[in-house]
Amino acid sequence: MIRFFNALGTEALLEILNQSSTATAIYTGSDINIQLANNAMLTIWGKDRSIIGKKFEDALPELKGQPFTQLLKNVWETAETYEAVSTPATLEIDGEMVTSYFDFIYQPIIDNKGEIYCILHTASDVTERERAWKLLHEKEQTEQQTNEELTALNEEILSTNEELSALNKEYTATNSQLDETNKELQQTIIDLNNSNKILEFRNRELKELNETILQLNKKLSDSEISFSNLIDQAPVATLLVKGDNFIITMINASMLELIGKDHSVIGKPLFDELPELKGQLAANMLIETYQKGKSHTDYSNPVLLNRRGSLEKGYFNFTYTPFIENGKVTGVIDMAMEVTPQMIAIEERDKIILEKSDLEETLRKSEQRLQSILETMAEGVGVIDNTGQLIYANPMAQQILGLSESVIKGRTFDDPKWQNLRLDGTPLPAEEHPMAIMMATGKPVFDHEIGVQPPDRERFYISINAAPIFDKEGNLSGGIGTFMDVTTRRMITQGKDDFISIASHELKTPVTALKASLQLLQRSHDKFSSEIRTKLLDQSIKSLDKLSHLLTDLLDTTRIEQGQLKLVKRPLIIAELFEDCRSSVIQNTTQQIIFEGDTSQTLEADHQQIGQVMVNFITNAIKYAPESDKIIIKADRVSDHEIKISVIDHGPGIPQEKVQHLFERYYRTNYHGQKFTGLGLGLYISAEIIKNHGGKIGVDTELNVGSTFWFTLPLTNE
């Protein structure tokens, strides 16, 4: 795995995060410092990259008083994941305070020592989803309002597409910037190599120069040539000082140039002419050579000299040799060479090497963090080579696809085993797959939805982002695909469309029947017998009852969503509740409705609402289990404070894959291919009523045996 990420490179890994359609940020420390925020997260926040490195509460001051900062601190302290759905947040966007809704996860990232070192924050803006629900409620008022609001929703979708197009352009610009950064880094490496060669050459020069100085020192001791000529002709800066005051006795042109003086200094004390030397290491070593008669040599010694009217720092190689006359040290010979340019080059080299080491360490840590992030991302990530063969799949990809990494890596992205589909359910041609489009064009593809039909489970839908990977020569070498399961989003959209169609049909049916009956009565009232008129009136009343029931379900759903479903609790004997419910449905069935259990118990509940739940359960049993001779209504006391009421049929049962959806809004099932009327709201409303009463609701079912729908309620304190 590490080899793969080393080969992939940090830029590609960062590109995964920046191109991800899921807003992502990384925080560290108990102060919640922002270490990374991708483009999607910055767009949500309404901020730019200047916030990177700041504390979360400083970068987003408008969130003061909102719970997010404290939630992040709690995650850091407890190392426990925090998830939230449809949570409102007010942010400052373009100078205005805007409230939006988000699904988000605060995921602690744990190292191999079990310690948290960062928090991964992924978020999705679901404001449009919340708005869509509100639009749906408003559409339920009249058909005209429905048409107008659908038009508004289409406009919002067009606006969203325009925003996605703008985001695509931003991603493209980011890729270009990353390419430029890579080129600059490669040039820096070339410059470093050239600097190293220059420094090696300078070091050889310094070594040869030091050897020359040592040879000259030896000549000074052994040679009998003119000392003055030796100093003047010396290839390095040379100076002779004598006496306790260090009088400048001899000095050659090289030394005068080095200290920025002229021949007028001869005969004057060294430290009067160069007072800035006092206290410096070079001066102390010179004094020690004179006092102790011991030579000193130093390399790259820093010295401050007043040259050209200001103190300048230079670096020097020098040798101090005692000057002996008649066996006594009377002065010091100073031979020096300035190596400032070489030292500056060495310092620059060391700085570059250090920066390079720091960069390598940073890259290594970044790769480790990015690897951890990939392993814990809420999106699936897959990487293919230039043949389309999958070479990597992160854990979320394996989870979404329901396959192990070894199985995934044994396929190509367009392998027929995937059974990829268009959104309309038809097979997806290989050339229409988003990865194929990316490989054919060499350009990124964003938010492309397809369906996947596994052989052993229900169909699901994924949204894919695909980005190309190029080698150093600019050739397409593969691609990166990030994808997320959007089945819920797809089902919500489909559910809204289905509901509008179903609601229109269900409301139209009783209205049409009512209208037909009334028109017959109006046109032929006198021609019909009293029996026919009575039947037409009965039919009209049934149509009105059905219409009233449908409208009541819609209104109850609206009240539930707005938190306005009020309870009117009063003492209620279970036997009376059962009898009222039976009288409401007995005329609609020939099946036996039998009561069992302890029906003498008293509840504190809303009679109308609990009765609505009971009638819904019984009506469903009659509708979906017509072959069941008996429908049993049972009351069991499960504890001193709780009773369980069940409606039992002996019908065909319900497939397990449908059970989890039964209490969802607008969900309608069919038994053995039969379709039934209704809006799919009954069980959803029932679940909300029981929840408001502090009870539980559920179903136990077995194919070809039957189903038991049940709920629990608290008993009245005795």
N, C-alpha and C positions, 0 to 999 in steps of 0.2 A: 504493500500500500504506500509506504513512504517513498519507494522508488517511483511509483506512479506520480505522486504529487511533486517530487523533485523534477521529474520530466515535464510535468504540466506547467509548472512555473507559477509564481505568485500572481503575475498579471492575469493569467487565465482564471485563477481562483477568485481574485477580486472581481473579475468580469462576471463571474457567476452571481455574486452578490449584487453587483450594481445593476445587472440586467434582470434580476429576479423581479417578477411582478408582485411578489409579496414584500411589503415594507419591512425592512430588517435593520436593527440597531444592536450594538454591543456596548455594554457598560461594565466598568470595573470599580472596585472599591466601595466601602460603605457610604461614601459621599455620592455614589452613582455618577461617575465620570463617563462622558460619552467618548468612546474610543472609535466607533464606526457608525455611520448612518448612510444607507444607500439612497439612491435617487428617489425611490418610491417613498421612503420614510421622510426625507427632507420635504417632499411635495406635500405629504400629509401635515407635517409640522408648519409648513409655510416658511421654512428657514433655508439658509445656504450653508456651505461647508465651514463657515467661520465658527460654527458652534462646536465643531469637533474638538475634543479636549476639555470642554467646559463641563461643569456640573449640570446634571439634568435640570435641577430647579433654577439654575442661573440662566441656562440656555432657553428655557421655556417658562419665563416668569408668570405668564398668564395662567398657568396650571396651579398657581397657589390657591389653596382652598379646595382643590380637587384631589382625589385620593391617589393619583398615580405615583407621585414621589414616595409616599409612605409604603405603597404596595411593593415598589422596587426594593426599598430598604428592608422590608419584611422578607422578601425572597432572598436577599443577600445574607440576612441573619439566619434564616431557617433552612436555606438551600432546598426549599420546596417550590415546585412549579405552581404558578398562578395562571389560570385561564379565565377569560371573560368573554361574554357574547353580547353583542348589541349594546355596548356601554357608551353613554354619551361623554364627549369631551369637548370643551370650549377652547379653541385655539385662535391666536391672532394671525389672520391670513390677509395679506395686503392691507394692513392697517385696520382691519375690521375683526371684531370678535365673532367667530363662527362656531356653532355647535354642530358636531358630526357624531356619527355612531360607528363603533369599531368592534370587530372580533379580534382579540389579541391574546398572546401567550408570553409570559415572563418565564423563560426556561433557564435555570441555573446550569452552568457548564462546570462539571466536576473533573479535576485532574485525577491521575492514577493514585494519588495519596488520599483521595476522598475530600479534597478541599476545593471550595468554589473559587474560580479565578476570573469568571466573567458571567454576565447575564445576557442571554440571547433574547432579544425582543422582536417578535414577528407580529405584524398587524395587517388587518384588511379593513378598508373603509367600506362599511355596509350601510352607509347613509342611504344609498339608493335603494337598498333592500327595505329599510324602514319606511322610506317614502313610498315605495311601491305598495306596501301593505296599507298605508294610509289612503293612497289613491284608490286601492281596491275597495276599502270601506265606503268611500265617497261614491264610487261607481254603483254601489248596491242600491242607492236611492232611486234613481230613475234611469231608463235606458239612454236618454239624452245625455245625462251626466256621464254615463259610462263611456259613450262615444267620445265626448270631449276630453275626458281624462286619459283615454287610450292614446288620443292624438298627442297630448302633453307628454305621455310616457315615451312615445316614439321620438319626440324632439329631444328628450333627455338622453335617449340611447344614441342619437346622432351626435349630440354634444360630447358624450363619453367617447365615441369613436374618434372625434377630432382631438380630444385630449390624449388618447392612446397614440394617435399619429404624431402629436407633438413629443410625447415621451420617446417614441421610436427615434426621432431625430436627435434627442438628447443622448440616448444610448449610443448612437452612431458617433456623435461628437466625442463622447467619453472614450470610445475605442480608439479614435484618432489620437487623443491626448496620451493614452497609454502607450501607443506605438512610438510617439515622439519621445516619451520618457525612457523607453527601452533603448532607443537609438543613443540618447544622451548618456545612459549608463554604459553602453558598449564603448563610446568614445572616451569616457572617463577611464575605463580599464586600459585602453590603448595608451592614453596619456600617462597613466601610472607606470606602465611598462617602460615607456621612454624615459620617465624621470628616474626609474631605478637604474637604467643604463648610464645616465649622466652622472648619478651619484657614485656609481662604482668607479667611473673614470676619475672623478674628483678625489675619491679616497686613495686611488693609486698615486695621484699627484701629491697628495699630502704625505703619503708614506715616503715617496722619493725625496720630498723637501726636508722631512725630518732627518732622513739619512744624510742629506747634504749638510744640515746644521751640525750633526754629530761629527762629521768629518772635519768641518771647519773648527769646531772646538778642539779637536785633536791637533789640528795644524797650529792653532794658537799656542798650544803647550810645547810643541816640538820645533816649530819653525823659527828661524832667526831672521826672517825677512822683516821689512819695515812694518811695524804694527799699524802705523797710520795708513800706509797704502793698503794694508789688508782690510781695514775697516772701510776705506773708500771704495775698494774694489769688491767688497763682499756682495754676493748675489742676493742677499736678504738685508732687510733693515737692521742696522747695527748701531749700538750706542755704548759709549763708555762713560760711566759716572764715577767720581772719586770723592773720597772724604766723607766725613759724617754728614755733611749737608748735601751729599750726592750732586756735586758740581758736574755739569755736562762738559766733559773734556773733549770727546770726539763724537761725531755723529755723521752718518753718511746721508746722501740725498734720499735714499729709500725710506730711512727712518723719519727724516723731516717731512716727507710727503705723507707718511703714515700718521704722524701726530698733528699735521696741519700747521707746522711752524717753518721758520727760515733759519739761516746760520746765526742770527742774532742771539739765539738761545745759548750758544757756546759760552762757557764761563759762568753760567747762571745756575742756581740750584734747581734741580729737576722739579721738585714739588712746588716751587714758586711759579714755574712756567706751566706746570700741569697740576694745579691744586686739586682738580677733580679726582686725581688718582688716590688721594689720601683715604685710607680706610678700606680700599678695595683689595681683593685677594692678590692681584698682580703686584701692587705696591708692597704689601706685607711680605710676599715671597722675596722681592728684591732686597728689602731691609734685612731679612733673615739670612740671605746669601752673603751680604756684606758682614753681618755680625758674626756668623758662625763659619764662614768660609766654605759653605757646602753648596754645590750646584743644585739648581732646580730646573726642571723641565715640565711644561704643562701644555696640553693640547685643547684647542677650542675653548679657551678661557674667555668668559665674557668680561669686557672692559668698557666703562663709560668714558668717552673722550669728548672734549669741547672742540668740535671741528665745524668750521663754517658758521660760527656764532651760536651754536646750540649743542647740547649734550646728545651724543649719538652712541648707541650701543653697538659694539663690534665684537667679533670673536677672533682670537689670536692663538697661534702656536708660538711659544717662545722658550728660550733657554737663558738662564742666568748663570754666568760663570764667574767665580771670584777672580779679580785682577790682583796678582801677587807681585810685589816689588820687595827685593831683599828679604824674601821669606815671610813677608807680612801682607795681609790683605789690605789693599789701599783703595779698592774700587770694585765695580761690578761691570762685566760686559753683558749687554742685553742684545740678543739676536731674536728678531720676531718676524712673523709673517701673518698678514691678515687673511683669515679664512671665512669672513662673514658671508660671502655669497654661497660658499659650500655649506655652511651651517644652516643658512636659511633654506637651501635646497633640501638638506637632511631633515630639518624640522617639517618642511612641507611634505616630504616623503613620509615621515613618521605619522604626520597628521592624516595623510591620505590613507596610509595603511590602517591606522586606527579607525578612521571613518569606514574603510572597507570592511574591517573586522566587525565593527558595530552594525554595518549594513547587513553583513552575512548573518550575524546573530539575530538581527531583527527579522530578516527574511526567514530564518529557520523557525523562530518563534511564531511568525505570521503563518508559516505553512502548517505548524502544529495546531495553531488556533483555527485556521481555516479548515483543517481536516476535522477538528472537533465540531466546528460549526456544520460542515457538510454531513457529519454523522448524526447531528441532532436537528437538522433543518426540517421544517414542516413541509418542505417541497421535495419531491423526488428529483434526483439528479442522475443523469446517465451520460456517458461519454462513448462516442463511436470513433473508429478509425476511418481512413479514407475509403474502405470497402463497405462501410456501413455496419461492421461488426461491433457489437457492444463490448467495451473493455472495462467499464466500471459502472456500478449501480449502488447508490447509497442506501442505507437501511430504509428510508422512507419510500424510495422507489420500489424496493422489495415488498414493503408492506402494501403499497397501493396496488401493485400488480399481482400480489399474492403468490410470488415466486421467489425462490432462493437466488442469491447472486450467481451461483454456478449455473443455474438454469438460464438466467437472463443472459449471462455472458456467452452462452452457447447459441445465441440467436443474433440475427441482424435486426435492425429497427423495423424493417418491413417484412419480417418473417411471417408466412401465412398462419402460423400457430397463434399469432396475436388475435386474429379475427377482428381487425380494425374496421370501424363502420363510420359512415357519414352520420350527421345528426338526424337525418330522416330514416336511419336504419338500414340503408343500402350499403353494400360492401364498399370500402374505401380503396380506390385504385392506389397502387404503390407510389405513382408519381404525385399524388395529392397529399401524401403524408408530409407534415411540416418539416421533418428531418430531410426528406427527399427534396423538398422545395429549397431548403437552405443549402444542401449540397449541390444542387443544380445551379443556383444563382450566386452562391458565395456570400449571401446577405442574411442578416438575422430575420427570424420570423417570430412574431409575438402573439400570445393569447389565441392560439389556434385550437379550437375544440374538436375532439373526435370521440367516438364511442368505442369501447372495448368489450367484447363478449367472451368471457372465459367459458370453458366447457362445463365447469362445476359450480358456478354461482351466477348471480344476477348481473346484468349488464351495468357497467359504470361508465362515467364520462370523465375525461381529463382535458385540462387546458395546457398546451405545450408552448414553451419558448425555446427556440433553437438558435444557436450562435455558432458561426464557423471558427475553426482553429487553423491558423496558417503557420508554416514552418519559416525558418530564417530567410529562405529564398522567396517567400510569398506564395508558396504553393499550398493549396487546401489539403490539410493533413487529417482532418476529422471534424468533429463537431461536439458541442455540449448541448444537451437538452435538459431543461428543468420543467417539471410538470407537477400539477396538483389535481387532486380529486375534486371535481366540480359537480359531482352527481347531485348533491343537495341543491346547488344553485340551479342546475338544469331542471331538477324535479319541481323546484319552487316556480320557476318560469312556466314549465309545462302545466303545473297544478293551477296556476292563475288562469292560464288560457283555457284549461279544461273546465275550471269552475265557472268562468264567464259563459262558456258554451252550455254547461249543464244547467246553471241557474236560469239562463234564458229559456232553455227548453222546459225545465221543470215548472217555471212560473207561467210559461205560455200554455202548458197543457190544461191546468184547471181553469185558466181564464177563457180558453177557447171553448171548453165544455160548458162553462157557465154562460158564456155568450150565446152558444148554440141553443141551450135550454131556454134562456130568456127570449131569444128571438122567436123560437117556436111558440112559446106562450103568447108573445105579443101578436104574432101574425095569425095564429089559429086557435086562440083561447076558446072561442065559442064553439069551434068544431070538435075539440077534444072532449072526451069523457072526463068525469071527475077523477077516475082512476089514473088516466094518462097524465092529467094535470098534476096530480099528487106525485107521480113518479118523476115528472120533470122538475117539480119543486124539490123533491128529495135529492135528485141529481145535482141541482143548483146548490143546495145546502152542503152536499158532500164536496163539491168543487170549492165552495167558499171555505169549508173546514180545512181542505188540503192547502189552499192558498194561505190561509191564516197560519197553518202549521209551518209552512215554508218561511213566511215572513217572520214568525216568532223565532225560528232558528237563526235567521239572519240577524235579527235585532239582539238576540241573546249573545251571539258571537261578537257583535260590536260592543255590547256592554262589558263582556268579559275582557276584551282587549283594552278597553278604556278604564277597567277597574271599577265599573259602575254596577256590577251584578250584586245587588244588596240582598241580605238574608233577613227574613222575618221568622225568627225561631219561636217555637212554642212547644209545649209538651205534645207528643205524638205517640199513640199506641200502635205498635207494628201491625196488629191484626186489622185495625181500621185502615191503615195505609194499604195493606194487601187487598182488602175488599174493594176499596176505591179504585185501585189499579185494575183489578179483574173486571169490574163493571165497565171500565173504559174500553176494554179490548175484547170482551167475551163475544160481542155480536159479530166480530170480524173473523172468527175461527170456530171450527168444530173440534179442535183439540182440547183435551182435558187440561185445566190449569189447577194444579194441586199445591196446597200450602202445607209445609212441614216445619217442624222445629218449634222453638219457644217464641210464639207470636204475642205473648202478653207483656213483653218488655216495653218500656217507655223511652222514647228518644226526645232530645231537645233539638229540633231541626225545623227547617222551612218545609212545610207540608207540600206546597206546590212544587218546589224544586226537586225534592226527593221523589215525589210521585212522578215527576217528569223523567227522572232517571229510571225508575222502575218500569214505566210504560215503554220507554225506549228499549230496555233490555227484553221485555216480553214481546214487543212488536217485532224486534229483530229475530227472536227465536221462532215466532210464527212465520216470518217471511223467509228465513234462510234454512229452516228445518221443517218443511211442511210434512215430511214423512214421519216425524216424531209424534207418536200418539199422545204423549204426555209432556207437559212443560211444568217442571217442578220449581216452586218458589220456596226457598228454604231460609230460615233464620237460625243461626248458631251463635251462642254466646262464647266468644273465644277467650275472654278474660273478664275480670270484675268490672272493667271499665270500657269494654268494647264488644260490639256485636257485628257479625258478618252476615250479609244478605246475598244470596246467590240465586241466579236464574239458570236452570239446567235444562238442556235439550239433548235429544239423542239423534241429532242430525249427522251430516257428513263430516263435521269438524272443519278446522281451518288450518291450511298449510303454515308451517312454522315461519317461513320467510315473510308471510303477510301479517303475522301476529304483532310484530314490533311497530307496524304502521296503523293499527286499528284505531288508536285514540288520537291520531293526527287529524288536523283540520283538513277538510275536503277529501279525505281518503275514502274511496269506495272500492269494495272488492266484488268479486263475482264467484258464485259457487257452480262448479261443473259447467262453465260456459254461460250460465244464466246472468243476465244483467237486471238490476233492480233500480227503481226510481229513488230519488232523494239527492240531497246536496252533499252528503258525506260529513254532516256536522253533528249528528246525534251523539255519537260516542265522544267526540271532542267536547261538546257542551257538558255531557254527563261527567267527564273526568274533571272539568273545571269546577262543577258544582260540588262534587265530593271533596276535592282539594280545599275549597272554601269552607267546608264543614269540618276540616281537620281529619278526614278519613283517607283511605287508600282505595284504589280501583285496579282491577286486572281481569285476566281471562286465563282459564286452563282449558286446553283443547287437545283432542286426539283424533286423528283421521279415522273415519268410519265408526267412531264411538260416540262423539258428541262434544259439546262445548259447555263450559260453565263460566258465565260472566258474573263477577262478584264485586262488592264494595264493602268497606267497613265504616262504622260510625261510632263515635263515643256515646256511651249510655248516660242517662240522667243520673246525677248523684242521688243516692237514696238517703 
